[in-house]
Amino acid sequence: MDFSIPEDIQATLVEIDAFIEAEIKPLEEQDDNIRFFDHRREWARTDFENGGVPRADWEELLREMRRRADKAGWLRLALPTEFGGQGASNLKMALIREHMAAKGLGLHNDLQNESSIVGNFPTVLMMRDFGTPEQIKTWMPGFLDGTKRLAFGLTEPNHGSDATYLETTAFQDGDEWVISGMKRWNSGLHHATHDIIFARTSGTPGDPKGISAFLVPTDAPGFKVEFFWWTFNMPTDHAEVSMKDVRVGADALFGRLDHGLELAQHFVHENRIRQAASSLGAAQFCIDEAVKYSNTRVTWGKKLSVNQGIQFPLVELHTEAAMLRQLVRYTAWMLDHKHHMEVTHLVAMCNYRANRLACDAADRAMQTCGGMGYSRHMPFEHIYRHHRRYRITEGSEEIQMRKVASNLFGFGRQPKEQK
């Protein structure tokens, strides 16, 4: 078996690095843009007087980065060719995401904003696979030019992982749907034009069937952003949303009636494997930086790195990263060759372990670098605060472990042979 990176993907990584050095690094360093990445970053990025949402100048810099990346042909790499992309495989995207996160904090790949020179467009793929021809014709140009922006409204105040118990409801009234309910952690609503709202349209609480998805305009009467939740990692775009008798047309139904959770599953599988790759890359960055620091820091007349108390924890993390790397790549390859539900347990393994590893590696890097590691003059606290949320969002690690257990123990079906 050949475990090396395919030549074409390795060539892509080299080209990406050259683009970053030529176009993105100079942009990051001009006009004091570095304030968004050094010890001032949280204050530079956050509009504390406006609910804690991202500052306009920060998001303008991200837009300029994406504009340059799109012009150079990188931004849409993962999109199908009919949408101006190159149809990059899950394996290629996983390798790219790991590679860029391993480069550390920078404008090329800011994980806090899920913003990168190589874009991740799960909502575009959802529209391609679940949208009607009319919706695709209407939405696709807007997705790509920024005139249509989607938020994702699944979680509710009383329901997170137990999504089949949603209390938001939708019923038909003539040619319209009427939606009422609440959503929490509804990300992206500070600039979204529409929100994907998941609501129960039939069935009873706990039934996976009977939940539908709707494309709801954020300026619709009765749709209200109550406030934005302030979080461990700022700025925030995580809204609390209320809906009271919000009316949308029949064309707002997104996907099959009563089968809206299909869209949610589609969204998280590709997101989770790419997030796993990013977390792995961030973990390796922390490990490498801690090793570099310990090799230069002198205490009691000798390098810090000669102490086994420094060596062994980093050795364990480095070993786990090496093992996880092969699982992530194998799983990404399987996603390219199998239906995503056939490998959902592998995606779950990758995601929960990688997100935990990123937190462990950032914590160990802080400990290794001492007071400097704890300060905001090094990036470890930022990496920790960002990646800590992924142990909860898009499927908590407990839910993902339950998914692995379901496959391992055969709950609800016959267990498959592990390869």
C-alpha positions as CSV (number, residue, x, y, z in Angstrom):
1,M,0.0,0.0,0.0
2,D,1.2,3.5,-0.8
3,F,0.6,6.0,2.0
4,S,2.4,8.9,0.4
5,I,0.6,12.0,-0.7
6,P,-0.4,11.7,-4.3
7,E,1.9,13.7,-6.6
8,D,-0.9,16.0,-7.9
9,I,-2.0,16.9,-4.4
10,Q,1.6,17.5,-3.3
11,A,2.0,19.8,-6.3
12,T,-1.2,21.7,-5.2
13,L,0.2,22.2,-1.7
14,V,3.4,23.7,-3.2
15,E,1.3,26.0,-5.4
16,I,-0.9,27.1,-2.5
17,D,2.2,27.9,-0.4
18,A,3.6,30.1,-3.3
19,F,0.2,31.9,-3.6
20,I,0.2,32.6,0.2
21,E,3.7,34.0,0.1
22,A,3.0,36.1,-3.0
23,E,-0.5,37.4,-2.3
24,I,-1.8,36.7,1.2
25,K,1.2,37.4,3.5
26,P,1.8,40.9,2.0
27,L,-1.9,41.6,2.6
28,E,-1.7,40.3,6.1
29,E,1.2,42.6,6.9
30,Q,0.1,45.9,5.2
31,D,-1.7,48.7,7.0
32,D,-1.4,47.1,10.4
33,N,-3.6,44.2,9.3
34,I,-1.3,42.1,11.6
35,R,-3.4,43.5,14.5
36,F,-6.0,40.8,13.6
37,F,-3.4,38.1,14.3
38,D,-1.1,39.3,17.1
39,H,-1.8,39.8,20.8
40,R,-4.5,42.5,19.9
41,R,-6.5,40.1,17.8
42,E,-9.6,39.6,19.9
43,W,-10.1,43.4,20.4
44,A,-9.3,44.1,16.7
45,R,-11.8,41.5,15.5
46,T,-14.7,42.1,17.9
47,D,-17.3,44.9,17.9
48,F,-17.9,44.8,21.6
49,E,-20.3,47.7,21.5
50,N,-22.5,46.0,18.9
51,G,-23.3,42.6,20.6
52,G,-19.8,41.2,20.2
53,V,-20.2,40.5,16.4
54,P,-17.2,40.6,14.1
55,R,-15.9,44.1,13.3
56,A,-16.6,45.4,9.8
57,D,-13.0,46.1,9.0
58,W,-12.0,42.5,10.0
59,E,-14.7,41.0,7.7
60,E,-13.7,43.4,4.9
61,L,-10.1,42.0,5.1
62,L,-11.5,38.4,4.9
63,R,-13.5,39.4,1.9
64,E,-10.4,40.8,0.2
65,M,-8.5,37.6,1.0
66,R,-11.3,35.5,-0.6
67,R,-11.5,37.8,-3.6
68,R,-7.8,37.3,-4.3
69,A,-8.1,33.6,-3.7
70,D,-11.1,33.4,-6.1
71,K,-9.3,35.3,-8.8
72,A,-6.4,32.9,-8.5
73,G,-8.6,29.9,-8.8
74,W,-8.3,28.6,-5.2
75,L,-11.4,29.6,-3.4
76,R,-13.8,27.3,-5.3
77,L,-11.4,24.4,-5.5
78,A,-13.8,22.0,-3.8
79,L,-16.9,23.0,-5.8
80,P,-18.1,21.1,-8.9
81,T,-16.9,22.4,-12.2
82,E,-20.3,23.7,-13.1
83,F,-20.0,26.2,-10.3
84,G,-16.5,27.3,-11.3
85,G,-14.6,24.8,-9.1
86,Q,-12.3,21.8,-9.7
87,G,-14.4,19.2,-7.9
88,A,-11.6,18.5,-5.4
89,S,-12.0,15.2,-3.6
90,N,-12.5,14.8,0.1
91,L,-9.0,13.3,0.4
92,K,-7.6,16.4,-1.4
93,M,-9.5,18.8,0.8
94,A,-8.5,16.9,4.0
95,L,-4.8,17.2,3.0
96,I,-5.2,20.8,2.2
97,R,-7.0,21.7,5.4
98,E,-4.4,19.9,7.5
99,H,-1.6,21.5,5.6
100,M,-2.9,25.1,6.0
101,A,-3.8,24.7,9.7
102,A,-0.3,23.3,10.4
103,K,1.0,26.7,9.1
104,G,-0.4,28.4,12.1
105,L,-2.5,31.5,12.7
106,G,-2.8,33.7,9.6
107,L,-5.0,35.3,7.0
108,H,-4.5,32.3,4.7
109,N,-6.7,30.1,6.9
110,D,-8.5,31.6,9.9
111,L,-10.3,28.8,11.6
112,Q,-12.2,31.1,14.0
113,N,-14.2,32.4,11.0
114,E,-14.1,29.1,8.9
115,S,-12.4,31.4,6.3
116,S,-9.8,30.1,4.0
117,I,-8.2,30.7,0.6
118,V,-9.6,27.3,-0.2
119,G,-13.2,27.6,0.6
120,N,-15.5,25.2,2.3
121,F,-19.0,25.5,0.8
122,P,-21.3,22.9,2.5
123,T,-24.4,24.9,1.7
124,V,-23.6,25.0,-2.0
125,L,-23.3,21.2,-2.0
126,M,-26.6,21.0,-0.1
127,M,-28.3,23.2,-2.7
128,R,-26.8,21.1,-5.5
129,D,-28.0,17.8,-4.0
130,F,-31.3,18.9,-2.5
131,G,-32.4,22.0,-4.2
132,T,-35.1,22.2,-6.9
133,P,-33.9,23.3,-10.4
134,E,-35.6,26.6,-9.7
135,Q,-33.8,27.0,-6.4
136,I,-30.4,26.1,-7.9
137,K,-30.9,28.6,-10.7
138,T,-31.8,31.3,-8.2
139,W,-29.4,30.6,-5.4
140,M,-26.1,29.4,-7.0
141,P,-25.1,32.8,-8.4
142,G,-25.9,34.5,-5.1
143,F,-23.9,32.0,-3.1
144,L,-20.8,32.7,-5.2
145,D,-21.1,36.5,-5.5
146,G,-22.1,37.0,-1.9
147,T,-25.5,38.4,-2.5
148,K,-27.1,35.3,-0.8
149,R,-25.8,34.1,2.5
150,L,-27.2,31.2,4.5
151,A,-27.2,30.7,8.2
152,F,-28.0,27.3,9.7
153,G,-30.8,27.0,12.3
154,L,-31.0,23.6,13.8
155,T,-30.3,23.8,17.5
156,E,-32.9,25.2,19.9
157,P,-32.9,26.4,23.5
158,N,-34.3,23.1,24.7
159,H,-32.8,20.8,22.1
160,G,-29.2,20.3,20.8
161,S,-28.1,16.8,20.1
162,D,-31.6,15.6,20.4
163,A,-32.6,17.2,17.1
164,T,-35.6,14.9,16.5
165,Y,-37.3,16.6,19.4
166,L,-37.4,20.1,17.8
167,E,-40.2,22.3,19.1
168,T,-40.1,24.7,16.1
169,T,-43.2,23.9,13.9
170,A,-44.4,24.7,10.4
171,F,-47.8,24.2,9.0
172,Q,-49.4,24.9,5.7
173,D,-51.9,27.7,5.2
174,G,-53.0,27.7,1.6
175,D,-49.9,28.3,-0.5
176,E,-47.8,29.3,2.4
177,W,-45.9,27.7,5.3
178,V,-46.2,29.3,8.8
179,I,-43.2,28.8,11.0
180,S,-43.0,29.4,14.8
181,G,-40.3,28.6,17.3
182,M,-36.9,29.4,18.7
183,K,-33.3,28.7,17.5
184,R,-30.0,29.0,19.4
185,W,-26.4,29.1,18.3
186,N,-27.8,30.1,14.9
187,S,-24.4,31.0,13.4
188,G,-23.8,33.6,10.7
189,L,-26.9,35.7,11.3
190,H,-25.1,39.0,11.6
191,H,-24.9,39.1,7.8
192,A,-27.1,36.2,6.5
193,T,-29.8,37.0,4.0
194,H,-31.6,33.7,4.7
195,D,-31.7,31.1,7.4
196,I,-32.1,27.3,7.0
197,I,-34.8,26.6,9.5
198,F,-35.5,23.0,10.6
199,A,-39.1,22.6,11.8
200,R,-41.5,19.8,12.6
201,T,-44.1,19.4,9.8
202,S,-45.6,16.1,10.8
203,G,-45.1,13.1,13.2
204,T,-44.3,13.2,16.9
205,P,-41.4,14.3,19.0
206,G,-38.5,11.9,18.7
207,D,-39.4,10.8,15.1
208,P,-36.6,11.5,12.6
209,K,-39.2,11.7,9.9
210,G,-41.5,14.7,10.0
211,I,-38.8,17.4,10.2
212,S,-38.5,19.7,7.1
213,A,-36.0,22.4,6.2
214,F,-37.0,25.9,4.9
215,L,-35.1,28.8,3.4
216,V,-36.4,31.7,5.5
217,P,-35.5,35.3,4.7
218,T,-34.0,37.0,7.7
219,D,-36.0,40.1,7.1
220,A,-39.4,38.3,7.1
221,P,-42.0,39.7,9.5
222,G,-41.9,37.7,12.7
223,F,-38.3,36.7,12.3
224,K,-36.2,38.3,15.0
225,V,-32.6,38.0,16.2
226,E,-33.0,38.5,19.9
227,F,-29.3,38.7,20.8
228,F,-25.9,37.1,20.1
229,W,-24.4,34.7,22.6
230,W,-21.0,35.8,23.9
231,T,-18.6,32.8,23.9
232,F,-15.3,31.5,25.1
233,N,-13.9,32.5,21.7
234,M,-14.9,36.0,20.4
235,P,-16.1,37.6,18.2
236,T,-19.5,35.9,18.1
237,D,-22.0,35.3,15.3
238,H,-24.1,32.8,17.3
239,A,-27.6,34.2,17.5
240,E,-30.7,33.5,19.5
241,V,-33.6,33.7,17.1
242,S,-37.4,33.8,17.6
243,M,-40.0,33.2,15.0
244,K,-43.6,34.0,15.4
245,D,-46.0,33.1,12.6
246,V,-43.3,33.7,9.9
247,R,-44.8,33.1,6.5
248,V,-42.8,31.7,3.5
249,G,-43.9,30.5,0.2
250,A,-44.0,26.9,-1.0
251,D,-40.8,27.5,-2.8
252,A,-39.0,27.9,0.5
253,L,-39.2,24.2,1.2
254,F,-35.6,22.9,1.0
255,G,-35.3,19.2,0.2
256,R,-38.0,16.6,0.7
257,L,-40.9,17.3,2.9
258,D,-40.6,15.6,6.3
259,H,-37.0,14.5,5.4
260,G,-35.1,17.6,6.4
261,L,-32.6,15.8,8.6
262,E,-31.1,14.4,5.4
263,L,-29.7,17.9,4.8
264,A,-28.3,18.1,8.3
265,Q,-26.5,14.8,7.9
266,H,-25.1,15.9,4.5
267,F,-23.9,19.1,6.0
268,V,-22.1,17.6,8.9
269,H,-20.3,14.7,7.2
270,E,-18.2,16.7,4.9
271,N,-17.8,19.4,7.5
272,R,-16.7,17.0,10.1
273,I,-13.9,15.3,8.1
274,R,-12.5,18.7,7.0
275,Q,-12.8,19.9,10.6
276,A,-10.9,16.8,11.8
277,A,-8.1,17.6,9.3
278,S,-7.9,21.2,10.4
279,S,-7.8,20.2,14.1
280,L,-5.1,17.7,13.3
281,G,-3.1,20.4,11.5
282,A,-3.5,22.8,14.4
283,A,-2.4,20.1,16.8
284,Q,0.7,19.4,14.8
285,F,1.5,23.2,14.7
286,C,1.2,23.4,18.5
287,I,3.5,20.3,18.9
288,D,6.1,21.6,16.5
289,E,6.1,25.1,18.1
290,A,6.5,23.6,21.6
291,V,9.4,21.5,20.4
292,K,11.0,24.5,18.7
293,Y,10.7,26.6,21.9
294,S,12.0,23.9,24.2
295,N,15.1,23.5,21.9
296,T,15.9,27.1,22.3
297,R,14.9,27.9,25.9
298,V,17.7,27.4,28.4
299,T,17.1,26.7,32.1
300,W,19.6,25.8,34.7
301,G,22.3,26.0,32.0
302,K,20.8,23.5,29.6
303,K,18.1,23.3,26.9
304,L,14.6,22.8,28.3
305,S,14.2,19.9,25.8
306,V,16.7,17.6,27.6
307,N,14.1,17.0,30.3
308,Q,12.0,13.9,29.9
309,G,9.1,15.7,31.6
310,I,9.1,18.0,28.5
311,Q,9.8,15.3,26.0
312,F,7.4,12.6,26.9
313,P,4.1,14.5,26.8
314,L,5.0,15.9,23.3
315,V,6.1,12.5,22.1
316,E,2.7,11.1,23.0
317,L,0.9,13.9,21.2
318,H,3.2,13.6,18.2
319,T,2.5,9.8,18.1
320,E,-1.3,10.3,18.3
321,A,-1.1,12.9,15.5
322,A,0.7,10.4,13.3
323,M,-1.8,7.7,13.9
324,L,-4.8,10.0,13.5
325,R,-3.3,11.4,10.2
326,Q,-3.7,8.0,8.6
327,L,-7.2,7.5,9.8
328,V,-8.3,10.9,8.5
329,R,-6.8,10.3,5.1
330,Y,-8.3,6.8,4.9
331,T,-11.7,8.1,5.9
332,A,-11.6,11.0,3.5
333,W,-10.7,8.5,0.7
334,M,-13.6,6.3,1.8
335,L,-16.0,9.3,1.6
336,D,-14.9,9.6,-2.0
337,H,-15.7,6.0,-2.8
338,K,-18.7,5.1,-0.5
339,H,-22.0,6.6,0.5
340,H,-21.4,8.9,3.4
341,M,-23.7,6.9,5.7
342,E,-21.5,3.8,5.2
343,V,-18.5,5.5,6.8
344,T,-20.3,7.8,9.3
345,H,-18.7,6.0,12.2
346,L,-15.2,6.6,10.7
347,V,-16.0,10.3,10.3
348,A,-17.1,10.4,13.9
349,M,-13.8,8.7,15.1
350,C,-11.7,11.2,13.2
351,N,-13.6,14.2,14.3
352,Y,-13.9,13.6,18.1
353,R,-10.3,12.5,18.4
354,A,-8.9,15.3,16.3
355,N,-10.8,18.0,18.1
356,R,-9.7,16.6,21.4
357,L,-6.1,16.3,20.2
358,A,-6.0,20.0,19.1
359,C,-7.1,21.0,22.6
360,D,-4.6,18.7,24.3
361,A,-1.7,19.9,22.0
362,A,-2.5,23.6,22.6
363,D,-2.7,23.0,26.4
364,R,0.6,21.2,26.4
365,A,2.2,23.9,24.2
366,M,1.1,26.5,26.7
367,Q,2.6,24.4,29.6
368,T,5.8,23.8,27.7
369,C,6.3,27.5,26.9
370,G,5.3,28.6,30.4
371,G,4.2,32.2,30.9
372,M,4.9,33.1,27.3
373,G,2.7,30.1,26.1
374,Y,-0.1,31.4,28.3
375,S,0.1,34.9,26.9
376,R,-1.6,36.2,23.8
377,H,1.8,36.9,22.3
378,M,1.9,33.2,21.3
379,P,-1.2,31.7,19.5
380,F,-1.9,28.7,21.7
381,E,-4.6,30.2,23.9
382,H,-6.4,31.3,20.7
383,I,-6.1,27.9,19.1
384,Y,-7.4,26.3,22.3
385,R,-10.4,28.6,22.6
386,H,-11.4,28.1,19.0
387,H,-11.0,24.3,18.8
388,R,-12.6,23.7,22.2
389,R,-16.0,24.5,20.7
390,Y,-15.7,21.7,18.2
391,R,-15.9,19.2,21.0
392,I,-19.5,20.4,21.4
393,T,-20.7,21.8,18.1
394,E,-21.6,19.9,14.9
395,G,-22.1,16.8,17.1
396,S,-20.6,16.7,20.6
397,E,-17.9,14.1,21.1
398,E,-20.3,12.0,23.2
399,I,-22.8,11.9,20.3
400,Q,-20.0,10.9,17.9
401,M,-18.7,8.3,20.3
402,R,-22.3,6.9,20.5
403,K,-22.3,6.8,16.7
404,V,-19.1,4.7,16.8
405,A,-20.6,2.5,19.5
406,S,-23.7,2.0,17.4
407,N,-21.6,0.6,14.6
408,L,-19.3,-1.4,16.9
409,F,-22.1,-3.1,18.9
410,G,-24.6,-3.3,16.1
411,F,-27.4,-1.2,17.6
412,G,-30.3,-1.3,15.2
413,R,-28.5,-3.3,12.5
414,Q,-25.8,-5.9,12.0
415,P,-22.3,-4.7,12.8
416,K,-20.0,-4.4,9.8
417,E,-16.5,-6.0,9.7
418,Q,-13.9,-3.4,10.5
419,K,-11.1,-3.0,8.0
